[in-house]
């Protein structure tokens, strides 16, 4: 791309190279790491600028349109979505409302079965074990008396 210029008193037009022009830099972005602004101490910040005028074939090339630099911030924990005391309480209230009578009865039945099983296990632990009588085969086994 050339700009055509006619100089006064000149019969031929002259072509002048058009140089690249870039806008001013934007402000630095917040310090981030992997797209997050929390959960880290060292990250990167970026700034950009736009090309206002593209150069001609013989014009000066355009400068970089983005820059980044390392940054440090005071580490802060990320708030995980769906976590925290308030969200737990809301979920608990919602699940209580949604729970039907059938599911409540099922959970009561499960608890009762669990309790019965535990009682049986405790009874088995406290009662002495019965000795088994020796089987006929064991009592009739030949005894070697020869020496």
C-alpha positions, 0 to 999 in steps of 0.5 A: 500500500502506497500513498500517492502524493503529487508535488507541486510542479511535478508531472509524475506522482510520487509514492511514499511508503506507509508505516505501521501505527499502533495505538497506546497500550491498554492498562495491565490486566489483573494478575492471573494464573491459568485464567484464575485470579486466586489460589496462587502467588506468582502469575502474569499480567498482560496489556494489548494495543491495536494496529491503527494503520497497517504498513505498505510493502516498504513501510516499517513493520508493526510492533508487538500488539501484546506484552506480558510480565510476571507479577506477584500477589498476596495468595488468597484462597479461591471460593469453590462453587457450591462449597461453604456453610451457606451453600450447605445449609441451602442444599440441606433445606432443599433436600429436606423439602424434596424428600418424599414420605416414601424415601423417609420411610425407606431411610427409617427401614434401613436404619432399623435393619442396621440397628438390628444387625448391630444388636445381633453382632453385639450378642454374638460377641458377648455370648461364649462360643459353644464347643463342638463335640469331636466327630466320630472319625476323630474319636475313632482314629487309631492310636499308635502305641508301638514304640 
